[in-house]
Amino acid sequence: MGRIDRRQKLALDEAYKLYRQIIKREKQADLYQIAHCLTTLNEALTYNDCSQFKLTKRLWQRIFDSLCDFLITSFPVYLVIYDEYGEVQKALKPITEPARVEIHTEGLRRKTDIFTVELDHLNPLTKARLEKLWGTKGSRFLPQDFQNLECGELCAPKNFLLGDELLSNEAELGRERAYQRWWELYWQAYCTHGVMEKQAVQEEMYVLETVWGNLYY
């Protein structure tokens, strides 16, 4: 497993802060920051052993979905839509649901910068506009295609202040646990002589770093 440069990593708490700044319009959206944020969230949500996500995993998923929505409506993108059987749906034809939307963003070239979101997890206004344009325009979209759309419920979930507190506390607690676990693994790797066992330990350290950033300090 290749290692990602530390400068390219966004810790989960940093991803959360970026999300807050974007939805509160406190920060101008940066494509590469959003991509790093989505990569971090995707890694965290798909790593099954991260038990600290049990209580608020739905909220983290909501943030991921919301940022995917933001990516589609704010930057030039090429979309690939799959049906429930994994078959590619043809543009200029009605979308068959359930469907998954694969996002290819102009300016992002890495395979890890391709993100997938369920169609019905998008803002309902975004979903309706996307479906209309998919049938009339095709699979390429520009920000102006989504002008005059209000954010809607998906961008700012109900009870967001409660979610805000839960996510903030979880990010802080999760990082502390990750820090402790990383150092346990560090010394385990130091004392382990078996190649396969050392590799397994180092891979777990890598996953923790990918989600939480630099844990050495």
C-alpha positions in Angstrom: 0.0 0.0 0.0 1.5 3.3 -1.1 1.9 6.1 1.4 0.3 9.5 0.8 2.3 12.6 1.4 1.5 14.1 4.8 0.8 17.5 3.2 -2.0 15.9 1.2 -3.9 14.5 4.3 -6.8 16.2 5.9 -7.6 14.9 9.4 -11.3 14.2 10.0 -11.6 17.1 12.4 -10.2 19.4 9.7 -12.7 18.0 7.2 -15.5 18.8 9.6 -14.2 22.4 10.1 -14.0 22.9 6.3 -17.6 21.7 5.9 -18.8 24.1 8.5 -17.0 27.0 6.9 -18.5 26.2 3.5 -22.1 25.9 4.5 -21.8 29.0 6.7 -20.2 30.8 3.7 -17.2 31.7 5.9 -14.7 30.3 3.4 -14.3 30.4 -0.4 -14.5 26.8 -1.6 -11.2 25.4 -2.9 -11.5 22.4 -5.2 -8.4 20.6 -3.8 -9.4 21.1 -0.2 -12.8 19.7 -0.9 -11.3 16.7 -2.7 -9.0 16.0 0.2 -11.9 16.4 2.6 -14.1 13.9 0.7 -11.2 11.4 0.5 -10.8 11.6 4.2 -14.5 11.1 4.9 -14.7 8.3 2.4 -11.8 6.5 4.1 -13.3 6.9 7.5 -16.8 5.8 6.5 -15.5 2.6 4.7 -13.0 1.5 7.4 -15.2 -0.9 9.4 -12.9 -1.1 12.4 -13.3 2.5 13.4 -15.7 1.9 16.3 -15.7 5.5 17.3 -18.0 6.3 14.4 -21.0 4.2 15.6 -22.9 7.0 17.2 -22.6 9.7 14.5 -21.8 7.8 11.4 -25.0 8.9 9.7 -24.0 12.6 10.3 -20.5 12.0 8.8 -22.3 10.3 5.8 -24.6 13.3 5.5 -21.5 15.6 5.3 -20.0 13.4 2.6 -23.2 13.5 0.6 -23.6 17.2 1.1 -20.1 17.9 -0.1 -20.6 15.7 -3.2 -23.7 17.8 -3.9 -21.6 20.9 -3.5 -19.0 19.5 -5.9 -21.6 18.8 -8.6 -23.2 22.2 -8.4 -20.0 24.3 -8.0 -17.5 22.9 -10.4 -17.4 21.6 -14.0 -18.1 17.8 -13.7 -18.6 14.7 -15.9 -21.0 12.3 -14.3 -21.4 8.5 -14.8 -24.7 7.1 -13.5 -25.1 3.5 -12.6 -28.3 1.5 -12.0 -28.8 -0.8 -9.0 -27.1 -3.6 -11.0 -23.9 -1.6 -11.7 -24.8 -1.0 -15.3 -23.9 2.4 -16.8 -27.0 4.4 -17.7 -27.1 6.2 -21.0 -27.2 10.0 -21.1 -30.1 11.7 -22.9 -32.5 9.1 -21.5 -34.5 9.1 -18.3 -32.6 7.9 -15.2 -33.7 4.6 -13.7 -33.7 4.6 -9.9 -32.2 3.6 -7.6 -29.0 5.0 -9.0 -25.5 5.9 -8.0 -23.7 9.0 -9.3 -20.0 8.8 -10.0 -18.4 12.3 -10.0 -15.4 13.1 -12.3 -14.4 16.7 -11.6 -12.5 18.9 -14.1 -9.1 19.6 -12.7 -8.8 16.5 -10.6 -6.9 13.6 -12.2 -6.2 11.0 -9.4 -8.4 7.9 -9.2 -8.9 8.7 -5.5 -10.6 12.0 -6.6 -13.5 10.2 -8.1 -16.4 10.1 -5.7 -19.7 8.3 -5.7 -23.0 9.3 -4.1 -26.5 7.9 -4.1 -28.7 9.9 -6.4 -31.5 10.2 -3.7 -28.9 11.5 -1.2 -28.5 14.7 -3.2 -30.4 17.9 -2.4 -33.9 17.3 -3.9 -33.5 20.5 -6.0 -30.1 19.4 -7.3 -31.5 15.9 -8.0 -34.4 17.3 -10.0 -32.2 19.7 -12.0 -29.7 16.9 -12.7 -32.3 14.5 -13.9 -33.8 17.1 -16.3 -30.4 18.1 -17.7 -29.2 14.4 -18.0 -32.2 13.8 -20.3 -31.7 16.9 -22.4 -28.1 17.9 -22.2 -26.0 14.8 -21.4 -23.5 13.9 -18.8 -21.4 17.1 -18.5 -22.4 19.8 -16.1 -21.3 23.4 -15.3 -22.0 25.5 -12.2 -24.4 27.7 -14.2 -26.6 24.7 -14.8 -27.5 24.8 -11.1 -27.9 28.5 -10.7 -30.9 29.8 -8.7 -31.0 26.6 -6.5 -31.3 27.2 -2.8 -29.3 25.0 -0.5 -32.2 23.0 0.9 -32.3 20.7 3.9 -29.4 18.4 2.8 -26.8 21.2 3.1 -27.9 22.1 6.7 -29.5 19.1 8.4 -32.3 19.5 10.9 -31.0 19.7 14.4 -27.6 20.8 13.0 -26.5 22.4 16.2 -26.9 19.1 18.0 -25.1 17.4 15.1 -22.4 20.1 15.3 -21.7 19.3 18.9 -21.7 15.6 18.4 -19.3 15.8 15.4 -17.0 18.2 17.2 -16.8 16.1 20.3 -16.3 12.9 18.2 -13.6 14.5 16.2 -11.6 15.5 19.3 -12.2 12.2 21.1 -11.6 10.1 18.0 -8.2 11.9 17.4 -7.2 11.2 21.0 -8.0 7.5 20.6 -6.3 7.4 17.2 -3.2 9.0 18.8 -3.0 6.4 21.5 -3.6 3.5 19.1 -1.0 4.8 16.7 1.7 4.8 19.4 0.7 1.4 20.5 1.2 0.2 16.9 4.4 2.1 16.6 6.0 0.2 19.4 4.4 -3.0 18.3 6.0 -2.6 14.8 9.3 -1.7 16.5 9.4 -4.9 18.5 8.0 -7.2 15.7 10.4 -9.2 13.6 7.9 -11.0 11.4 7.6 -9.4 8.0 3.9 -10.1 7.5 3.0 -9.0 11.0 5.0 -5.8 10.7 3.3 -5.0 7.4 -0.2 -5.5 8.9 0.7 -3.2 11.8 2.1 -0.6 9.5 -1.0 -0.7 7.3 -3.3 -0.1 10.3 -1.0 2.9 11.2 -1.4 4.1 7.6 -5.2 4.0 7.8 -5.2 6.0 11.1 -2.9 8.6 9.5 -5.1 8.9 6.4 -8.2 9.6 8.5 -6.6 11.7 11.3 -3.5 13.2 9.7 -0.1 13.4 11.4 -0.2 11.4 14.7 3.5 11.4 15.4 3.5 14.7 17.3 
